[in-house]
Amino acid sequence: MQRFIWSDLNASERQSALARPAAISDESLMDGVRDILADVKENGDAALLRLTQKFDGVRIDVLEVPKAELKAAWDALPQIDKSVIERARRNIKRFHKAQIPAPIEVETEPGVICRRESRAIKTAGLYVPGGTAPLVSTLLMLAVPAKVAGVKNRVVVTPPGKDGKVDPTILAAAYRCKVSALYVIGGAQAIGALAYGTETIPKCDKIFGPGNAWVAAAKSLVAQAAGGPAIDMPAGPSEAMVLADEAADPAFVASDLLSQAEHDTVAQVVCVASTTEVADCVEVEIAKQLETLPRKNIATESLKLGRMFIAEDRAEIIDIVNRYAPEHLIVQLRKPDTYVGAIRNAGSIFLGPWTPESVGDYASGTNHTLPTYGAARAYSGVTLESFIKYVSIQKLTKKGLKRLGPVVERLAEMEGLDAHKRAVSLRLEALQ
């Protein structure tokens, strides 16, 4: 990890030190994604099968996994695995169910009633990463709130393994979460299928889920097209920032950093330490734990993109956090709760020594689909409301129109929109 003393850096050096890996926004990658999306849009299922063989190295003949296979996977799952999936599902459901919005009705003035009601989107595309790690947790994080929100069609796409099949734990979780359909397809081509629809995969109103740089780029591009789907947020390779002082256990800090570094070679981990001594202890622990990590090679590459900052005081710590806007923020400082109010930009915050980032990834109940690459400055992570849109409704009585009509007439005159004025004037004349 590169080390920086925050107070020694000028403005441009600070910006450079907090920069994300350039590979994520590489223009050649964007061009490649555009080609894939165009292929899927034009050739549908045929493109999906061909691109799967090209990028995943496996040949598949059927895109949809039969419902019977989902049930069989659940039935074959060891009871302990069923239990932990069910425990996580229950906590996620409980937290997101509490987010169901109530209708709003306000009489803004006598006879003028305004309402807001929620409507679930009809079809949601749920991208579940596979590749080097089948993310059962992501399926739970997307499928559970989608069902709680009332989304009718909950469509899952996930890449095949080396054997051309979906990991059975993902199939089992999909069955338990009662998804509408599951398709064996991943990468940018899967996003294209959800965005445009194919002979087999339905076109979706909104696309959810994290992924690698190709997936993140594809989501961004399809959302920009006229009539394209909405997306949950920019969510690319994972990242985490850990704040640590002398009270922090270096082993805990190192384990949180490595839990993100093992995701992807372009995942980024950042530690903000209160002193050089704290930084030294953390780095010793990272080296120690790395030796026994099964995904050591991936984590080692990721750590090359890592950053270690030395911050002298609270103000510097908060400054670094809000500038970087981390996906995950783990606060291992004395009195961690006192920092929360000052933190504007973070996807999800984990407070104190007994709150590893992993609990949010899996089973505490909060959602782990979070904004990356600094998007936490403007985006939230997935919530129940991510699957909902709102409709505004208004109704005026005769009295209400008599009171408010002249205001609307004059505003329409100011804008030079006579038809707008006339729509009111005709009604006011009818009331005389």
C-alpha positions as a Markdown table, in Angstrom:
| # | Residue | x | y | z |
|---|---|---|---|---|
| 1 | Met | 0.0 | 0.0 | 0.0 |
| 2 | Gln | 1.3 | 3.5 | -0.9 |
| 3 | Arg | 1.7 | 5.6 | 2.2 |
| 4 | Phe | 0.9 | 9.4 | 2.5 |
| 5 | Ile | 1.0 | 11.9 | 5.3 |
| 6 | Trp | -2.1 | 14.0 | 4.6 |
| 7 | Ser | -0.8 | 17.3 | 6.0 |
| 8 | Asp | 2.3 | 17.1 | 3.7 |
| 9 | Leu | 0.2 | 16.9 | 0.5 |
| 10 | Asn | -0.9 | 19.9 | -1.5 |
| 11 | Ala | -4.4 | 20.1 | -3.2 |
| 12 | Ser | -3.4 | 18.3 | -6.4 |
| 13 | Glu | -1.4 | 15.7 | -4.5 |
| 14 | Arg | -4.4 | 15.0 | -2.3 |
| 15 | Gln | -6.6 | 14.5 | -5.3 |
| 16 | Ser | -4.1 | 12.2 | -7.0 |
| 17 | Ala | -3.6 | 10.2 | -3.8 |
| 18 | Leu | -7.4 | 9.6 | -3.6 |
| 19 | Ala | -7.8 | 8.6 | -7.2 |
| 20 | Arg | -9.4 | 5.3 | -8.1 |
| 21 | Pro | -7.7 | 2.8 | -10.3 |
| 22 | Ala | -7.6 | 4.1 | -13.9 |
| 23 | Ala | -8.4 | 0.7 | -15.4 |
| 24 | Ile | -12.0 | 1.0 | -14.3 |
| 25 | Ser | -12.6 | 3.9 | -16.7 |
| 26 | Asp | -10.3 | 2.9 | -19.5 |
| 27 | Glu | -11.6 | 4.1 | -22.9 |
| 28 | Ser | -10.7 | 0.8 | -24.7 |
| 29 | Leu | -12.9 | -1.0 | -22.2 |
| 30 | Met | -15.8 | 1.4 | -22.9 |
| 31 | Asp | -15.4 | 0.7 | -26.7 |
| 32 | Gly | -15.4 | -3.0 | -26.0 |
| 33 | Val | -18.6 | -2.7 | -24.0 |
| 34 | Arg | -20.3 | -0.7 | -26.7 |
| 35 | Asp | -19.5 | -3.5 | -29.2 |
| 36 | Ile | -21.0 | -6.1 | -26.9 |
| 37 | Leu | -24.1 | -4.1 | -26.3 |
| 38 | Ala | -24.6 | -3.5 | -30.0 |
| 39 | Asp | -24.2 | -7.2 | -30.7 |
| 40 | Val | -26.8 | -8.2 | -28.1 |
| 41 | Lys | -29.2 | -5.5 | -29.3 |
| 42 | Glu | -29.0 | -6.8 | -32.9 |
| 43 | Asn | -28.6 | -10.5 | -32.5 |
| 44 | Gly | -30.3 | -11.4 | -29.2 |
| 45 | Asp | -29.9 | -14.9 | -27.8 |
| 46 | Ala | -27.4 | -15.9 | -30.5 |
| 47 | Ala | -25.1 | -13.1 | -29.4 |
| 48 | Leu | -25.5 | -14.2 | -25.7 |
| 49 | Leu | -24.5 | -17.8 | -26.5 |
| 50 | Arg | -21.6 | -16.8 | -28.7 |
| 51 | Leu | -20.3 | -14.2 | -26.2 |
| 52 | Thr | -20.5 | -16.6 | -23.3 |
| 53 | Gln | -18.3 | -19.0 | -25.1 |
| 54 | Lys | -15.9 | -16.2 | -26.0 |
| 55 | Phe | -15.6 | -14.6 | -22.5 |
| 56 | Asp | -16.5 | -17.4 | -20.1 |
| 57 | Gly | -14.9 | -20.2 | -22.1 |
| 58 | Val | -18.0 | -22.5 | -21.9 |
| 59 | Arg | -20.7 | -23.5 | -24.2 |
| 60 | Ile | -24.3 | -23.3 | -23.1 |
| 61 | Asp | -27.3 | -24.3 | -25.0 |
| 62 | Val | -30.2 | -23.1 | -22.8 |
| 63 | Leu | -30.2 | -19.7 | -21.1 |
| 64 | Glu | -33.0 | -20.2 | -18.6 |
| 65 | Val | -32.5 | -22.5 | -15.6 |
| 66 | Pro | -35.7 | -24.5 | -15.1 |
| 67 | Lys | -37.6 | -23.9 | -11.9 |
| 68 | Ala | -37.3 | -27.6 | -11.0 |
| 69 | Glu | -33.5 | -27.2 | -10.9 |
| 70 | Leu | -33.8 | -24.3 | -8.4 |
| 71 | Lys | -36.0 | -26.4 | -6.2 |
| 72 | Ala | -33.7 | -29.4 | -6.5 |
| 73 | Ala | -30.7 | -27.2 | -5.5 |
| 74 | Trp | -32.6 | -26.0 | -2.4 |
| 75 | Asp | -33.6 | -29.5 | -1.4 |
| 76 | Ala | -30.0 | -30.8 | -1.8 |
| 77 | Leu | -28.6 | -28.0 | 0.3 |
| 78 | Pro | -27.2 | -29.0 | 3.7 |
| 79 | Gln | -29.5 | -28.0 | 6.6 |
| 80 | Ile | -26.9 | -25.7 | 8.0 |
| 81 | Asp | -26.6 | -23.8 | 4.7 |
| 82 | Lys | -30.4 | -23.5 | 4.5 |
| 83 | Ser | -30.4 | -22.1 | 8.1 |
| 84 | Val | -27.8 | -19.4 | 7.4 |
| 85 | Ile | -29.5 | -18.4 | 4.1 |
| 86 | Glu | -32.8 | -18.2 | 6.0 |
| 87 | Arg | -31.3 | -16.2 | 8.8 |
| 88 | Ala | -29.8 | -13.7 | 6.4 |
| 89 | Arg | -33.0 | -13.5 | 4.3 |
| 90 | Arg | -35.1 | -12.8 | 7.4 |
| 91 | Asn | -32.9 | -10.0 | 8.6 |
| 92 | Ile | -32.7 | -8.4 | 5.2 |
| 93 | Lys | -36.5 | -8.7 | 4.8 |
| 94 | Arg | -37.1 | -7.2 | 8.3 |
| 95 | Phe | -34.9 | -4.1 | 7.7 |
| 96 | His | -36.3 | -3.4 | 4.2 |
| 97 | Lys | -39.9 | -4.0 | 5.2 |
| 98 | Ala | -39.5 | -1.2 | 7.7 |
| 99 | Gln | -38.7 | 1.1 | 4.8 |
| 100 | Ile | -42.2 | 0.7 | 3.1 |
| 101 | Pro | -43.3 | 4.3 | 2.5 |
| 102 | Ala | -46.7 | 5.5 | 3.7 |
| 103 | Pro | -48.9 | 7.5 | 1.3 |
| 104 | Ile | -48.8 | 11.3 | 1.8 |
| 105 | Glu | -51.8 | 13.6 | 1.5 |
| 106 | Val | -51.7 | 17.3 | 2.1 |
| 107 | Glu | -54.3 | 20.0 | 1.6 |
| 108 | Thr | -51.9 | 22.7 | 0.5 |
| 109 | Glu | -54.7 | 25.3 | 0.8 |
| 110 | Pro | -58.5 | 25.0 | 1.2 |
| 111 | Gly | -59.9 | 22.8 | -1.6 |
| 112 | Val | -56.5 | 21.8 | -3.1 |
| 113 | Ile | -55.6 | 18.2 | -2.1 |
| 114 | Cys | -52.2 | 16.8 | -3.2 |
| 115 | Arg | -51.3 | 13.1 | -2.7 |
| 116 | Arg | -48.2 | 10.9 | -3.3 |
| 117 | Glu | -48.5 | 7.2 | -3.7 |
| 118 | Ser | -45.9 | 4.6 | -4.4 |
| 119 | Arg | -45.9 | 2.0 | -7.2 |
| 120 | Ala | -43.4 | -0.8 | -7.5 |
| 121 | Ile | -41.6 | -1.1 | -10.8 |
| 122 | Lys | -42.9 | -4.0 | -12.9 |
| 123 | Thr | -39.8 | -5.8 | -14.1 |
| 124 | Ala | -36.4 | -5.6 | -12.3 |
| 125 | Gly | -33.2 | -7.2 | -13.7 |
| 126 | Leu | -31.0 | -8.4 | -10.9 |
| 127 | Tyr | -27.3 | -9.0 | -11.7 |
| 128 | Val | -25.6 | -11.5 | -9.4 |
| 129 | Pro | -21.8 | -11.7 | -9.9 |
| 130 | Gly | -20.3 | -15.2 | -10.3 |
| 131 | Gly | -16.9 | -15.6 | -11.8 |
| 132 | Thr | -14.3 | -16.2 | -9.1 |
| 133 | Ala | -16.9 | -16.1 | -6.3 |
| 134 | Pro | -20.6 | -16.9 | -6.6 |
| 135 | Leu | -22.2 | -14.1 | -4.6 |
| 136 | Val | -25.2 | -15.8 | -2.9 |
| 137 | Ser | -25.4 | -12.7 | -0.7 |
| 138 | Thr | -26.0 | -10.4 | -3.6 |
| 139 | Leu | -28.9 | -12.5 | -4.7 |
| 140 | Leu | -30.4 | -12.1 | -1.3 |
| 141 | Met | -29.7 | -8.4 | -1.2 |
| 142 | Leu | -31.6 | -7.8 | -4.5 |
| 143 | Ala | -34.3 | -10.4 | -4.6 |
| 144 | Val | -35.6 | -10.0 | -1.1 |
| 145 | Pro | -36.3 | -6.2 | -1.2 |
| 146 | Ala | -37.6 | -6.5 | -4.7 |
| 147 | Lys | -40.2 | -9.0 | -3.5 |
| 148 | Val | -41.0 | -6.9 | -0.4 |
| 149 | Ala | -41.5 | -3.9 | -2.7 |
| 150 | Gly | -44.0 | -5.8 | -4.8 |
| 151 | Val | -42.0 | -6.1 | -8.0 |
| 152 | Lys | -43.9 | -8.5 | -10.2 |
| 153 | Asn | -41.1 | -9.8 | -12.4 |
| 154 | Arg | -37.8 | -10.4 | -10.6 |
| 155 | Val | -35.3 | -11.5 | -13.3 |
| 156 | Val | -31.9 | -12.8 | -12.2 |
| 157 | Val | -28.9 | -13.1 | -14.5 |
| 158 | Thr | -25.6 | -14.7 | -13.3 |
| 159 | Pro | -22.6 | -16.0 | -15.1 |
| 160 | Pro | -21.8 | -19.7 | -15.6 |
| 161 | Gly | -19.0 | -21.4 | -13.8 |
| 162 | Lys | -16.2 | -23.3 | -15.5 |
| 163 | Asp | -18.6 | -26.2 | -16.0 |
| 164 | Gly | -21.1 | -24.1 | -17.7 |
| 165 | Lys | -23.5 | -24.2 | -14.8 |
| 166 | Val | -24.7 | -21.9 | -12.1 |
| 167 | Asp | -23.3 | -22.5 | -8.6 |
| 168 | Pro | -26.0 | -24.6 | -6.7 |
| 169 | Thr | -26.0 | -22.3 | -3.7 |
| 170 | Ile | -27.1 | -19.4 | -6.0 |
| 171 | Leu | -29.8 | -21.7 | -7.5 |
| 172 | Ala | -31.0 | -22.6 | -4.0 |
| 173 | Ala | -31.1 | -19.0 | -2.8 |
| 174 | Ala | -33.0 | -18.1 | -5.9 |
| 175 | Tyr | -35.6 | -20.7 | -5.1 |
| 176 | Arg | -35.9 | -19.6 | -1.5 |
| 177 | Cys | -36.3 | -15.9 | -2.6 |
| 178 | Lys | -39.0 | -16.9 | -5.2 |
| 179 | Val | -37.4 | -15.2 | -8.2 |
| 180 | Ser | -39.4 | -15.1 | -11.4 |
| 181 | Ala | -36.7 | -16.5 | -13.6 |
| 182 | Leu | -32.9 | -17.1 | -13.6 |
| 183 | Tyr | -30.7 | -17.0 | -16.6 |
| 184 | Val | -27.1 | -18.3 | -17.1 |
| 185 | Ile | -25.5 | -15.2 | -18.5 |
| 186 | Gly | -23.0 | -12.7 | -17.1 |
| 187 | Gly | -20.8 | -9.8 | -18.0 |
| 188 | Ala | -21.7 | -6.8 | -20.2 |
| 189 | Gln | -23.8 | -9.1 | -22.4 |
| 190 | Ala | -26.1 | -9.9 | -19.5 |
| 191 | Ile | -26.7 | -6.1 | -19.0 |
| 192 | Gly | -27.5 | -5.7 | -22.7 |
| 193 | Ala | -30.0 | -8.6 | -22.5 |
| 194 | Leu | -31.8 | -6.9 | -19.5 |
| 195 | Ala | -31.7 | -3.5 | -21.2 |
| 196 | Tyr | -33.0 | -4.5 | -24.7 |
| 197 | Gly | -34.6 | -7.9 | -24.1 |
| 198 | Thr | -34.0 | -10.9 | -26.3 |
| 199 | Glu | -36.0 | -13.9 | -27.5 |
| 200 | Thr | -35.6 | -15.4 | -24.1 |
| 201 | Ile | -34.8 | -12.7 | -21.5 |
| 202 | Pro | -37.4 | -10.0 | -20.9 |
| 203 | Lys | -36.6 | -6.3 | -21.2 |
| 204 | Cys | -36.4 | -4.7 | -17.7 |
| 205 | Asp | -37.5 | -1.4 | -16.4 |
| 206 | Lys | -34.5 | -1.1 | -14.0 |
| 207 | Ile | -31.2 | -3.0 | -13.6 |
| 208 | Phe | -29.7 | -3.7 | -10.2 |
| 209 | Gly | -26.5 | -5.2 | -8.9 |
| 210 | Pro | -22.7 | -4.8 | -8.6 |
| 211 | Gly | -20.2 | -6.2 | -11.0 |
| 212 | Asn | -16.7 | -5.8 | -12.5 |
| 213 | Ala | -15.6 | -2.8 | -14.6 |
| 214 | Trp | -17.3 | -4.3 | -17.8 |
| 215 | Val | -20.6 | -4.7 | -16.0 |
| 216 | Ala | -20.4 | -1.2 | -14.4 |
| 217 | Ala | -19.7 | 0.4 | -17.8 |
| 218 | Ala | -22.5 | -1.5 | -19.5 |
| 219 | Lys | -25.0 | -0.3 | -16.9 |
| 220 | Ser | -23.9 | 3.3 | -17.3 |
| 221 | Leu | -24.2 | 3.1 | -21.1 |
| 222 | Val | -27.6 | 1.4 | -21.4 |
| 223 | Ala | -29.0 | 3.9 | -18.9 |
| 224 | Gln | -27.9 | 6.8 | -21.1 |
| 225 | Ala | -29.8 | 5.6 | -24.1 |
| 226 | Ala | -33.2 | 7.2 | -24.9 |
| 227 | Gly | -35.8 | 4.9 | -23.5 |
| 228 | Gly | -33.2 | 2.8 | -21.8 |
| 229 | Pro | -33.6 | 1.3 | -18.3 |
| 230 | Ala | -32.9 | 3.0 | -15.1 |
| 231 | Ile | -30.1 | 1.6 | -13.0 |
| 232 | Asp | -29.7 | 1.4 | -9.2 |
| 233 | Met | -26.3 | 3.3 | -9.1 |
| 234 | Pro | -22.8 | 3.2 | -10.4 |
| 235 | Ala | -21.5 | 0.0 | -8.7 |
| 236 | Gly | -18.2 | -1.4 | -10.0 |
| 237 | Pro | -15.3 | -3.1 | -8.2 |
| 238 | Ser | -15.5 | -3.1 | -4.4 |
| 239 | Glu | -13.7 | -0.7 | -2.1 |
| 240 | Ala | -13.3 | -0.1 | 1.6 |
| 241 | Met | -11.9 | 2.5 | 3.9 |
| 242 | Val | -10.9 | 1.7 | 7.5 |
| 243 | Leu | -10.3 | 4.4 | 10.1 |
| 244 | Ala | -7.9 | 3.3 | 12.9 |
| 245 | Asp | -6.3 | 4.9 | 15.9 |
| 246 | Glu | -4.3 | 3.5 | 18.8 |
| 247 | Ala | -7.4 | 1.8 | 20.3 |
| 248 | Ala | -7.9 | -0.3 | 17.2 |
| 249 | Asp | -6.8 | -3.9 | 17.0 |
| 250 | Pro | -4.4 | -4.1 | 14.0 |
| 251 | Ala | -5.6 | -7.6 | 13.3 |
| 252 | Phe | -9.2 | -6.4 | 13.0 |
| 253 | Val | -8.2 | -3.5 | 10.7 |
| 254 | Ala | -6.1 | -5.8 | 8.5 |
| 255 | Ser | -8.9 | -8.4 | 8.2 |
| 256 | Asp | -11.4 | -5.7 | 7.0 |
| 257 | Leu | -9.0 | -4.4 | 4.4 |
| 258 | Leu | -8.3 | -7.9 | 3.1 |
| 259 | Ser | -11.9 | -8.8 | 3.0 |
| 260 | Gln | -12.3 | -6.3 | 0.3 |
| 261 | Ala | -9.0 | -6.8 | -1.4 |
| 262 | Glu | -9.8 | -10.5 | -2.0 |
| 263 | His | -12.8 | -9.5 | -4.2 |
| 264 | Asp | -11.0 | -8.3 | -7.3 |
| 265 | Thr | -7.5 | -7.3 | -8.5 |
| 266 | Val | -8.9 | -3.8 | -9.1 |
| 267 | Ala | -10.7 | -3.5 | -5.8 |
| 268 | Gln | -9.3 | -0.7 | -3.7 |
| 269 | Val | -8.7 | -0.6 | 0.0 |
| 270 | Val | -7.7 | 2.5 | 2.0 |
| 271 | Cys | -6.6 | 2.8 | 5.6 |
| 272 | Val | -6.6 | 6.1 | 7.5 |
| 273 | Ala | -4.3 | 5.8 | 10.5 |
| 274 | Ser | -3.9 | 8.3 | 13.3 |
| 275 | Thr | -0.2 | 7.7 | 13.6 |
| 276 | Thr | 2.8 | 6.1 | 11.8 |
| 277 | Glu | 3.0 | 3.5 | 14.5 |
| 278 | Val | -0.7 | 2.5 | 13.9 |
| 279 | Ala | 0.0 | 2.3 | 10.2 |
| 280 | Asp | 3.1 | 0.1 | 10.8 |
| 281 | Cys | 1.2 | -2.3 | 13.0 |
| 282 | Val | -1.6 | -2.7 | 10.4 |
| 283 | Glu | 0.8 | -3.4 | 7.6 |
| 284 | Val | 2.5 | -6.0 | 9.6 |
| 285 | Glu | -0.8 | -7.7 | 10.2 |
| 286 | Ile | -1.8 | -7.5 | 6.5 |
| 287 | Ala | 1.4 | -9.3 | 5.5 |
| 288 | Lys | 0.8 | -11.9 | 8.2 |
| 289 | Gln | -2.8 | -12.6 | 7.3 |
| 290 | Leu | -2.1 | -12.5 | 3.5 |
| 291 | Glu | 0.2 | -15.5 | 3.8 |
| 292 | Thr | -2.7 | -17.9 | 4.7 |
| 293 | Leu | -5.3 | -16.3 | 2.5 |
| 294 | Pro | -6.6 | -18.7 | -0.2 |
| 295 | Arg | -7.2 | -15.8 | -2.6 |
| 296 | Lys | -3.7 | -14.4 | -1.8 |
| 297 | Asn | -2.9 | -13.6 | -5.5 |
| 298 | Ile | -6.0 | -11.5 | -6.0 |
| 299 | Ala | -5.6 | -9.7 | -2.7 |
| 300 | Thr | -1.9 | -9.0 | -3.4 |
| 301 | Glu | -2.7 | -7.3 | -6.7 |
| 302 | Ser | -5.5 | -5.3 | -5.1 |
| 303 | Leu | -3.1 | -4.1 | -2.3 |
| 304 | Lys | -0.9 | -2.5 | -5.0 |
| 305 | Leu | -3.7 | -0.1 | -5.6 |
| 306 | Gly | -4.2 | 0.4 | -1.8 |
| 307 | Arg | -3.5 | 3.6 | 0.1 |
| 308 | Met | -2.4 | 4.2 | 3.7 |
| 309 | Phe | -2.9 | 7.8 | 5.0 |
| 310 | Ile | -1.6 | 9.3 | 8.2 |
| 311 | Ala | -4.1 | 11.8 | 9.5 |
| 312 | Glu | -3.1 | 14.0 | 12.4 |
| 313 | Asp | -6.6 | 14.8 | 13.8 |
| 314 | Arg | -10.3 | 14.4 | 13.5 |
| 315 | Ala | -10.7 | 17.2 | 10.9 |
| 316 | Glu | -8.2 | 15.5 | 8.6 |
| 317 | Ile | -9.9 | 12.1 | 9.0 |
| 318 | Ile | -13.3 | 13.5 | 8.1 |
| 319 | Asp | -11.8 | 15.4 | 5.2 |
| 320 | Ile | -10.3 | 12.3 | 3.7 |
| 321 | Val | -13.5 | 10.3 | 4.1 |
| 322 | Asn | -15.8 | 12.9 | 2.5 |
| 323 | Arg | -13.4 | 13.5 | -0.4 |
| 324 | Tyr | -13.0 | 9.8 | -1.1 |
| 325 | Ala | -16.7 | 8.8 | -0.5 |
| 326 | Pro | -16.0 | 5.1 | 0.2 |
| 327 | Glu | -18.4 | 2.3 | -0.6 |
| 328 | His | -17.7 | 0.8 | 2.8 |
| 329 | Leu | -16.4 | 2.8 | 5.8 |
| 330 | Ile | -15.2 | 0.9 | 8.9 |
| 331 | Val | -14.7 | 3.2 | 11.9 |
| 332 | Gln | -12.3 | 1.6 | 14.4 |
| 333 | Leu | -11.7 | 4.8 | 16.4 |
| 334 | Arg | -12.4 | 5.7 | 20.0 |
| 335 | Lys | -16.1 | 6.8 | 20.3 |
| 336 | Pro | -16.9 | 5.9 | 16.7 |
| 337 | Asp | -20.5 | 7.1 | 17.0 |
| 338 | Thr | -19.3 | 10.7 | 17.4 |
| 339 | Tyr | -18.0 | 10.7 | 13.8 |
| 340 | Val | -21.2 | 9.7 | 12.1 |
| 341 | Gly | -22.8 | 13.1 | 12.0 |
| 342 | Ala | -19.8 | 14.6 | 10.1 |
| 343 | Ile | -19.7 | 11.9 | 7.5 |
| 344 | Arg | -21.6 | 13.0 | 4.4 |
| 345 | Asn | -20.3 | 10.6 | 1.8 |
| 346 | Ala | -20.2 | 6.9 | 2.4 |
| 347 | Gly | -22.2 | 4.0 | 1.1 |
| 348 | Ser | -22.5 | 2.1 | 4.4 |
| 349 | Ile | -20.8 | 2.7 | 7.8 |
| 350 | Phe | -19.6 | 0.1 | 10.3 |
| 351 | Leu | -19.0 | 1.3 | 13.8 |
| 352 | Gly | -16.7 | -0.1 | 16.4 |
| 353 | Pro | -14.4 | -3.1 | 16.8 |
| 354 | Trp | -17.2 | -5.7 | 16.8 |
| 355 | Thr | -18.8 | -4.6 | 13.5 |
| 356 | Pro | -16.7 | -6.1 | 10.7 |
| 357 | Glu | -17.7 | -5.1 | 7.2 |
| 358 | Ser | -18.6 | -8.7 | 6.5 |
| 359 | Val | -21.7 | -8.6 | 8.6 |
| 360 | Gly | -23.2 | -5.9 | 6.2 |
| 361 | Asp | -22.1 | -8.0 | 3.3 |
| 362 | Tyr | -24.1 | -11.0 | 4.5 |
| 363 | Ala | -26.6 | -10.9 | 7.2 |
| 364 | Ser | -27.1 | -7.8 | 9.5 |
| 365 | Gly | -30.0 | -6.7 | 7.3 |
| 366 | Thr | -28.6 | -3.6 | 5.6 |
| 367 | Asn | -28.0 | -3.8 | 1.9 |
| 368 | His | -24.6 | -4.5 | 0.5 |
| 369 | Thr | -25.2 | -3.2 | -3.0 |
| 370 | Leu | -23.5 | 0.2 | -2.6 |
| 371 | Pro | -22.2 | 3.0 | -4.8 |
| 372 | Thr | -18.5 | 2.9 | -5.7 |
| 373 | Tyr | -15.9 | 5.1 | -7.4 |
| 374 | Gly | -17.0 | 8.1 | -5.4 |
| 375 | Ala | -20.7 | 7.9 | -6.4 |
| 376 | Ala | -21.6 | 7.9 | -2.7 |
| 377 | Arg | -21.4 | 11.7 | -3.0 |
| 378 | Ala | -24.7 | 11.6 | -4.7 |
| 379 | Tyr | -26.1 | 8.0 | -4.6 |
| 380 | Ser | -27.4 | 5.8 | -1.8 |
| 381 | Gly | -27.0 | 2.1 | -1.7 |
| 382 | Val | -30.0 | -0.2 | -2.7 |
| 383 | Thr | -33.0 | 0.4 | -0.4 |
| 384 | Leu | -36.6 | -0.7 | -0.7 |
| 385 | Glu | -37.3 | 2.6 | -2.4 |
| 386 | Ser | -34.9 | 1.6 | -5.2 |
| 387 | Phe | -37.6 | -0.7 | -6.4 |
| 388 | Ile | -40.4 | 1.9 | -6.1 |
| 389 | Lys | -41.4 | 5.0 | -8.0 |
| 390 | Tyr | -43.9 | 7.6 | -6.9 |
| 391 | Val | -47.0 | 9.0 | -8.5 |
| 392 | Ser | -48.3 | 12.5 | -7.5 |
| 393 | Ile | -52.1 | 13.0 | -7.5 |
| 394 | Gln | -54.1 | 16.2 | -7.1 |
| 395 | Lys | -57.7 | 17.0 | -6.8 |
| 396 | Leu | -59.4 | 20.4 | -6.6 |
| 397 | Thr | -62.9 | 21.3 | -5.4 |
| 398 | Lys | -64.8 | 24.1 | -7.0 |
| 399 | Lys | -63.8 | 26.3 | -4.0 |
| 400 | Gly | -60.2 | 25.3 | -4.5 |
| 401 | Leu | -60.1 | 26.2 | -8.2 |
| 402 | Lys | -61.8 | 29.6 | -7.5 |
| 403 | Arg | -59.1 | 30.4 | -4.9 |
| 404 | Leu | -56.1 | 29.0 | -6.9 |
| 405 | Gly | -57.2 | 29.6 | -10.5 |
| 406 | Pro | -56.3 | 33.3 | -10.7 |
| 407 | Val | -52.7 | 32.5 | -9.5 |
| 408 | Val | -52.3 | 29.9 | -12.2 |
| 409 | Glu | -53.8 | 32.3 | -14.9 |
| 410 | Arg | -51.3 | 35.0 | -14.0 |
| 411 | Leu | -48.3 | 32.6 | -13.9 |
| 412 | Ala | -49.4 | 31.3 | -17.4 |
| 413 | Glu | -49.5 | 34.8 | -18.7 |
| 414 | Met | -46.0 | 35.5 | -17.4 |
| 415 | Glu | -44.8 | 32.5 | -19.4 |
| 416 | Gly | -46.8 | 33.4 | -22.5 |
| 417 | Leu | -48.7 | 30.1 | -22.5 |
| 418 | Asp | -52.2 | 31.0 | -23.4 |
| 419 | Ala | -53.6 | 27.5 | -23.6 |
| 420 | His | -52.5 | 26.9 | -20.0 |
| 421 | Lys | -54.4 | 30.0 | -18.9 |
| 422 | Arg | -57.4 | 29.1 | -21.0 |
| 423 | Ala | -57.7 | 25.6 | -19.3 |
| 424 | Val | -58.3 | 27.5 | -16.0 |
| 425 | Ser | -60.3 | 30.4 | -17.3 |
| 426 | Leu | -62.9 | 28.2 | -19.0 |
| 427 | Arg | -63.5 | 26.4 | -15.8 |
| 428 | Leu | -63.7 | 29.6 | -13.7 |
| 429 | Glu | -66.3 | 31.0 | -16.2 |
| 430 | Ala | -68.3 | 27.8 | -15.8 |
| 431 | Leu | -68.4 | 28.3 | -12.1 |
| 432 | Gln | -69.9 | 31.8 | -12.3 |
